[in-house]
């Protein structure tokens, strides 16, 4: 007899309403899809019951813009430093009468100016490599002891002391090396020359402020960096890997060799590369412990040696316009070297992260 109205309860309305068959055909669901996605909850501009959509999207855009600006600022600063160094170095390089890459001398105040980066770059790299050669085995041994052998309380205490070593100013290390450590190193140099003088790096004296002294002081400064990073890497080794090695009958050292070291190898390499970057840029400690000579020599015992950063610290006060440009040109070379080292370290860390994520 025509359309018969009927009553239907509607969730969220708190009552009933009259509906006709024109609204709900027979067999159709009585539930109405709300714009908000929640039955019975109208869309009042709230995204899922949270912030209003306009506010949520605005905050997201603001945060994204802030992070983009922060990342861009770093690149802009690096580019600005490079542009400044290049602009200040070009006039001095044009005035240089010798080869900048091969000349072993530093006379930028002369007329015509003569200077070269070869001996300084050689001393910088040699000193840093010797420091790593002495520091890395000790740092890895300390890191393994603190992470897998020492009791927790002892490990935490020793770790704190090693981290505290990184807070000592470099000038303190330099003064200590020059005033109190130079004589023991000179005695060691004489002993090495006496018994191992047939090796080219252990040549004749005189002994004093040398590559060896600077490398020893630099190794002590690099030690806490490599130790701290390696310790954290070793602690991230999956417990299942260690327990599996021990369950197969491996000793503690075999477990470390087969489970811990392979897992942490990329992280250790990154730690060593970061320590290398720290060693390459050290200034005051090497300025106080090296002999400030300009010669390429593999004799690490003889007084002498120099580095780019130490040369800048020692020569900047007496330099004229061309001399300052020459020092800035050497700083540009050091900037390129350290940038390459840090990019390499970052690439290794990124590869390690990809490996961990794929393994997970």
C-alpha positions in Angstrom: 0.0 0.0 0.0 2.6 2.5 -1.0 5.8 3.3 0.8 5.7 2.5 4.5 8.0 4.5 6.7 10.0 2.7 9.3 12.2 3.7 12.2 15.9 2.8 12.4 18.5 3.5 15.1 21.5 5.4 13.8 24.8 5.0 15.7 26.1 8.1 17.2 22.9 10.2 16.8 21.5 9.3 20.2 18.0 8.6 18.8 16.0 7.4 15.9 14.9 8.9 12.7 12.3 8.1 10.0 13.6 6.7 6.8 11.8 5.7 3.7 12.5 3.1 1.1 13.5 5.9 -1.3 16.6 6.4 1.0 17.5 2.8 1.7 16.5 0.2 -1.0 15.5 -3.2 0.2 18.5 -5.4 1.2 20.8 -2.4 1.4 22.9 -1.6 4.5 21.5 0.9 6.8 25.0 2.3 7.7 26.0 5.6 6.2 29.6 6.1 5.2 30.8 9.2 7.0 33.4 11.5 5.3 35.7 11.2 8.3 36.0 7.4 7.8 34.5 6.7 11.2 30.8 5.6 11.4 28.8 8.2 13.1 31.6 10.8 13.2 31.2 13.7 10.8 34.3 15.2 9.2 34.8 18.5 11.0 38.3 19.0 9.4 40.0 16.6 11.8 42.4 14.1 10.3 41.7 10.8 12.0 40.5 12.5 15.2 43.8 14.4 15.5 45.0 17.8 14.4 43.0 19.6 11.7 44.2 18.7 8.2 45.4 22.2 7.4 47.4 22.4 10.7 48.9 18.8 10.2 50.0 19.5 6.6 51.3 22.9 7.6 53.5 21.5 10.4 54.7 18.7 8.1 55.7 21.2 5.4 57.4 23.4 8.0 59.4 20.6 9.5 60.4 19.3 6.1 61.5 22.8 5.1 63.5 23.2 8.3 65.4 19.9 7.8 66.0 20.8 4.2 67.4 24.2 5.2 69.7 22.6 7.8 71.1 20.1 5.3 71.5 22.7 2.7 73.3 25.0 5.1 76.0 22.4 5.6 76.6 22.1 1.9 76.6 25.9 1.5 79.2 26.3 4.3 81.5 23.7 2.7 81.1 25.3 -0.7 81.8 28.7 0.8 85.0 27.5 2.5 86.2 26.0 -0.8 85.4 29.2 -2.7 87.2 31.3 -0.1 90.3 29.1 -0.2 90.4 29.0 -4.0 89.9 32.8 -4.3 92.7 33.5 -1.8 95.1 30.9 -3.1 95.0 31.6 -6.8 97.0 34.9 -6.7 99.8 33.3 -4.7 99.9 30.2 -7.0 100.2 32.5 -10.0 103.1 34.3 -8.4 104.9 31.1 -7.4 108.1 30.6 -9.5 108.5 26.9 -8.6 106.3 23.8 -8.9 103.7 23.9 -6.2 103.5 20.1 -6.1 107.1 19.1 -6.2 109.3 21.9 -4.8 110.8 21.1 -1.4 111.0 24.5 0.2 108.9 27.4 1.6 110.0 30.9 0.7 106.8 32.7 -0.2 108.1 36.1 1.1 111.0 36.1 -1.3 111.0 37.9 -4.6 110.1 35.9 -6.7 108.2 33.7 -4.2 109.0 30.0 -4.1 107.1 27.4 -2.2 105.8 23.9 -2.6 103.4 21.5 -0.9 105.2 18.2 -1.6 107.2 18.0 1.6 104.4 19.3 3.8 101.8 16.8 2.3 104.3 14.0 2.7 105.0 14.8 6.3 101.2 15.2 7.0 100.4 11.8 5.6 103.4 10.0 7.0 102.8 11.3 10.5 99.1 10.4 10.4 99.8 6.9 9.1 102.4 6.2 11.7 100.0 7.4 14.4 97.3 5.1 13.2 99.8 2.2 13.0 100.5 2.7 16.6 97.1 3.6 17.9 94.7 1.2 16.0 96.0 -2.2 17.5 95.9 -0.7 21.0 92.5 0.8 20.4 91.0 -2.4 19.1 92.5 -4.4 22.0 91.0 -1.9 24.5 87.6 -2.0 22.7 87.4 -5.8 22.7 88.4 -5.9 26.4 85.8 -3.4 27.4 83.0 -4.9 25.3 83.6 -8.7 25.8 86.0 -9.4 28.6 85.9 -6.7 31.4 83.2 -6.8 34.1 80.4 -4.3 33.4 81.4 -1.9 36.2 85.1 -2.0 35.3 84.3 -1.6 31.6 82.1 1.4 32.2 84.7 3.1 34.3 87.6 2.5 31.9 85.4 3.6 29.0 84.7 6.8 30.8 88.4 7.5 31.4 89.2 6.8 27.7 86.5 9.1 26.6 87.8 11.7 29.0 91.2 11.5 27.2 89.6 13.0 24.1 88.7 16.1 26.1 92.3 17.0 26.8 93.3 20.1 24.7 95.8 19.4 22.0 98.2 22.1 23.2 98.5 20.1 26.5 99.6 17.0 24.5 102.0 19.2 22.5 103.6 20.7 25.5 103.9 17.3 27.3 105.4 15.8 24.2 108.0 18.6 23.7 109.0 19.1 27.3 108.7 15.6 28.9 108.5 13.0 26.2 111.1 14.2 23.8 114.1 12.7 25.7 112.6 9.2 26.1 111.8 9.2 22.4 115.3 10.4 21.6 116.7 7.5 23.6 114.4 5.1 21.8 115.5 6.5 18.5 119.2 5.9 19.3 118.3 2.3 20.4 116.4 1.7 17.2 119.2 3.1 15.1 121.8 0.9 16.9 120.0 -2.4 16.4 117.8 -1.7 13.3 119.7 0.9 11.5 119.7 -1.2 8.3 116.0 -0.3 7.9 115.8 3.0 6.0 113.2 4.5 8.4 115.6 4.1 11.4 118.4 6.2 10.0 121.1 8.3 11.8 120.4 11.3 14.0 120.6 13.9 15.4 117.5 13.0 17.4 115.0 15.3 18.9 111.8 16.8 17.5 111.1 14.3 14.8 108.4 12.4 12.9 108.5 9.7 15.5 107.9 12.1 18.4 105.0 13.7 16.6 103.5 10.4 15.6 103.6 9.1 19.2 101.8 12.2 20.5 99.3 12.0 17.7 98.7 8.3 18.4 97.7 9.1 22.0 95.3 11.8 20.7 93.7 9.5 18.2 93.4 6.5 20.6 90.1 7.5 22.3 88.3 8.2 19.0 89.1 4.8 17.5 88.5 3.0 20.9 85.1 4.6 21.6 83.7 4.0 18.1 85.0 0.4 17.9 83.7 -0.4 21.3 80.2 0.6 20.3 80.4 -1.4 17.1 81.5 -4.5 18.9 78.7 -4.2 21.4 76.2 -4.2 18.5 77.2 -7.8 17.5 74.0 -9.9 17.6 73.9 -12.1 20.7 72.7 -15.0 18.7 75.9 -15.0 16.6 78.1 -15.1 19.8 76.0 -17.7 21.5 76.0 -19.9 18.3 79.8 -19.8 18.2 80.1 -20.7 21.8 77.6 -23.5 21.5 79.7 -25.0 18.7 82.6 -25.3 21.2 84.5 -22.1 20.2 86.7 -20.4 22.9 86.1 -16.8 23.8 88.9 -15.7 21.3 87.5 -17.9 18.5 84.1 -16.4 19.1 85.5 -12.9 18.8 87.5 -13.8 15.7 84.6 -15.6 13.9 81.5 -13.6 15.1 82.5 -10.2 16.5 85.3 -9.0 14.2 83.6 -9.9 10.9 80.4 -8.2 12.0 82.2 -5.1 13.1 84.8 -4.8 10.3 83.0 -2.0 8.4 82.5 0.0 11.6 86.1 -0.4 12.6 87.2 0.8 9.2 85.0 3.8 9.5 86.4 4.5 13.0 90.0 4.3 11.7 89.1 6.6 8.8 87.6 9.2 11.2 90.7 8.9 13.4 92.8 9.5 10.2 90.8 12.6 9.5 91.5 13.8 13.1 95.2 13.1 12.7 95.5 14.9 9.3 94.1 18.1 10.7 96.0 18.3 14.0 97.9 21.6 14.3 99.3 22.7 17.7 100.5 19.3 19.0 102.5 18.8 15.8 103.7 22.4 15.7 105.3 21.8 19.1 106.8 18.4 18.4 108.0 18.4 14.7 111.2 20.0 13.5 109.8 22.3 10.9 111.9 21.2 7.9 111.0 21.0 4.3 112.4 17.8 2.9 110.9 14.4 1.9 112.7 11.8 4.0 111.6 8.4 5.2 113.9 8.7 8.2 111.5 9.1 11.1 114.1 9.3 13.8 116.1 12.3 12.6 115.1 15.8 13.8 112.8 17.4 11.3 109.5 16.8 9.7 106.6 19.1 9.1 102.9 19.0 8.3 100.5 21.4 6.5 98.6 22.4 9.6 101.7 22.8 11.7 103.3 24.9 9.0 100.3 27.2 8.8 100.5 27.8 12.6 104.2 28.5 12.6 104.4 30.7 9.5 101.2 32.7 9.5 102.4 35.5 11.7 105.5 36.4 9.6 103.8 35.9 6.2 103.1 38.8 3.8 100.2 38.9 1.3 101.8 36.3 -0.9 102.9 34.2 2.0 99.3 34.2 3.4 98.0 33.2 0.0 100.6 30.4 -0.1 99.5 29.2 3.4 95.8 29.3 2.3 96.8 27.2 -0.8 98.3 24.6 1.5 95.2 24.7 3.6 93.1 24.1 0.4 95.1 20.9 -0.2 94.6 19.8 3.4 90.9 20.6 3.1 90.6 18.4 0.0 92.5 15.5 1.8 90.3 15.6 4.9 87.2 15.9 2.9 88.1 12.8 0.9 88.8 10.9 4.1 85.6 11.9 5.7 83.5 11.1 2.6 85.1 7.7 2.5 84.3 7.1 6.1 80.7 8.1 5.6 80.4 5.8 2.6 81.6 2.9 4.7 79.1 3.7 7.4 76.3 3.9 4.9 77.2 0.5 3.4 77.2 -1.0 6.9 73.7 0.4 7.5 72.4 -1.1 4.3 74.0 -4.4 5.2 72.4 -4.4 8.7 69.0 -3.4 7.3 69.1 -6.2 4.6 70.1 -8.7 7.3 67.3 -7.7 9.5 
